[in-house]
């Protein structure tokens, strides 16, 4: 399945929005610029090594996968409005511990998550290709922003701690706006904040449907950063091809993609 991969055969035609001059590149944060999955994996193992008890014999890979899967489940419940931000953290800790026959009440679950969070935060870093990509875009005169599905205060803390604050002009967070990706309104709102049309903007994210397809459907150029060679559902592949979504395996390729789409 071809998603506009660099180096491959070009599609015979591109939508008009893919031929516009790009004034703005918007990024997702987690797992696009910020190495979230790596921090999650490191953080949970460090936490379990301290807690020990029933977790001492836990298989590391299985524990990491369970913790990640529960994040996906409960964070999406937060985005859908079924849980508040502290609640999704609490339920994630409760369900993880239940898999090891540990029962937590609300206060215990919150405390367990906060103890994990210390280790997660200590593992925060950018992907190695993030700063060089941002520098190259800034040098070319392109404006840079973020759209993130999440709590603005929490995401802003990450941005500050990893040194992105001075490089990002505006941060759009679903928690503030009340709509989340892939809803077209969040992409269109971000463009209005920068006072550019969607056809003059590109969006880059690690989730094909949520980020790249969602952005392209809203009129932006959609770029999927696929760092893990993910499998693609047929419906997603068809929509990505129809919307001329571009696929890259790292951010080093982004300036060339931007130039090719002009």
TIZA-139527 format. One line per field, with one value per residue (C-alpha): residue in one letter; x, y negated, z. Coordinates in steps of 0.05 Angstrom, whole numbers. Layout:
res <- c(A  ...) $
east <- c(X  ...) $
north <- c(Y  ...) $
up <- c(Z  ...) $
end
This chain:
res <- c(X  X  X  X  X  X  X  X  X  X  X  X  X  X  X  X  X  X  X  X  X  X  X  X  X  X  X  X  X  X  X  X  X  X  X  X  X  X  X  X  X  X  X  X  X  X  X  X  X  X  X  X  X  X  X  X  X  X  X  X  X  X  X  X  X  X  X  X  X  X  X  X  X  X  X  X  X  X  X  X  X  X  X  X  X  X  X  X  X  X  X  X  X  X  X  X  X  X  X  X  X  X  X  X  X  X  X  X  X  X  X  X  X  X  X  X  X  X  X  X  X  X  X  X  X  X  X  X  X  X  X  X  X  X  X  X  X  X  X  X  X  X  X  X  X  X  X  X  X  X  X  X  X  X  X  X  X  X  X  X  X  X  X  X  X  X  X  X  X  X  X  X  X  X  X  X  X  X  X  X  X  X  X  X  X  X  X  X  X  X  X  X  X  X  X  X  X  X  X  X  X  X  X  X  X  X  X  X  X  X  X  X  X  X  X  X  X  X  X  X  X  X  X  X  X  X  X  X  X  X  X  X  X  X  X  X  X  X  X  X  X  X  X  X  X  X  X  X  X  X  X  X  X  X  X  X  X  X  X  X  X  X) $
east <- c(0  29  18  58  122  185  225  165  125  82  7  -16  -52  -54  -111  -106  -90  -25  -1  -8  50  60  63  51  71  31  55  26  66  67  106  117  164  163  185  124  121  194  182  120  159  217  173  130  190  226  163  152  224  211  142  163  114  68  101  171  161  124  147  175  149  79  77  96  44  -11  5  6  -60  -94  -69  -101  -166  -173  -143  -193  -248  -222  -222  -294  -315  -329  -274  -240  -165  -149  -201  -168  -102  -135  -172  -109  -72  -131  -138  -63  -58  -121  -84  -35  -90  -79  -142  -137  -188  -192  -139  -92  -99  -84  -23  1  -4  32  89  94  89  154  191  155  172  245  246  219  259  249  259  330  306  258  302  340  274  245  309  306  233  246  305  261  211  156  115  108  52  23  -44  -49  -106  -99  -97  -63  -28  1  24  53  95  125  138  175  216  241  260  206  173  213  204  128  85  18  -6  -77  -102  -167  -178  -185  -223  -273  -262  -207  -172  -194  -252  -239  -256  -193  -149  -189  -187  -111  -106  -150  -105  -47  -91  -75  -121  -120  -93  -31  -17  11  -1  47  28  42  -30  -54  -129  -128  -73  -57  -125  -161  -118  -124  -200  -200  -162  -90  -35  -31  35  39  103  107  167  145  125  53  2  -54  -128  -156  -205  -149  -106  -161  -175  -101  -92  -154  -130  -57  -30  46  83  152  192  226  226  290  248  198  232  238  164  146  185  155  84  94) $
north <- c(0  -67  -129  -179  -149  -186  -152  -114  -126  -188  -188  -213  -273  -310  -349  -425  -433  -394  -446  -507  -545  -522  -578  -536  -467  -441  -382  -331  -327  -256  -205  -257  -308  -281  -209  -192  -116  -109  -150  -108  -43  -67  -98  -37  10  -39  -45  30  39  -7  20  94  138  175  139  165  225  187  198  130  131  154  101  46  69  73  4  -25  10  -17  -87  -81  -57  -107  -168  -160  -156  -224  -252  -227  -260  -196  -209  -272  -279  -255  -200  -169  -165  -133  -81  -63  -50  -11  34  47  68  111  152  170  183  117  78  2  -48  -117  -148  -90  -89  -164  -156  -96  -136  -196  -151  -123  -193  -214  -161  -177  -250  -234  -198  -257  -274  -293  -246  -254  -284  -336  -397  -392  -388  -448  -487  -472  -493  -557  -575  -568  -618  -568  -581  -525  -504  -445  -411  -361  -318  -331  -376  -442  -450  -379  -385  -454  -425  -375  -430  -471  -415  -388  -457  -468  -530  -581  -543  -537  -597  -571  -507  -483  -432  -393  -401  -476  -475  -421  -381  -331  -305  -280  -329  -379  -437  -431  -435  -492  -529  -522  -552  -610  -624  -631  -669  -622  -581  -505  -498  -536  -489  -420  -374  -321  -266  -194  -169  -157  -166  -215  -260  -254  -233  -280  -339  -323  -317  -387  -416  -414  -371  -309  -275  -210  -197  -122  -107  -36  -8  -3  40  2  21  23  -34  -78  -61  -80  -146  -162  -150  -191  -249  -245  -233  -230  -179  -190  -146  -204  -279  -287  -276  -330  -391  -353  -333  -405  -428  -374  -394  -467) $
up <- c(0  -21  21  -20  7  -12  -66  -93  -157  -154  -160  -228  -198  -132  -101  -109  -35  -46  -96  -51  -22  50  101  162  188  247  287  334  398  428  386  332  363  434  448  488  478  498  561  578  568  610  663  678  685  731  772  778  799  858  876  869  908  860  801  814  768  715  643  622  551  573  627  578  528  579  606  536  517  579  563  494  524  580  546  490  542  567  496  487  552  590  640  665  660  731  723  662  700  760  718  681  746  775  714  708  781  775  723  778  829  865  882  889  913  882  928  921  845  841  885  845  781  811  833  762  733  767  729  664  670  684  616  575  513  441  383  356  291  320  331  265  228  265  252  177  173  212  168  107  136  152  215  265  312  350  353  409  435  509  569  553  620  618  545  558  615  566  515  566  596  529  502  450  479  440  375  374  357  380  415  402  453  448  523  514  448  465  401  386  324  274  279  223  268  309  246  218  284  286  216  237  297  249  200  142  99  108  38  60  119  130  189  213  262  280  275  204  216  273  247  173  145  193  171  97  103  134  75  100  71  114  131  169  207  212  256  272  204  226  190  155  152  81  95  121  61  13  48  52  -22  -39  3  -21  49  49  91  121  169  203  208  168  105  121  89  23  27  40  -20  -65  -45  -62) $
end
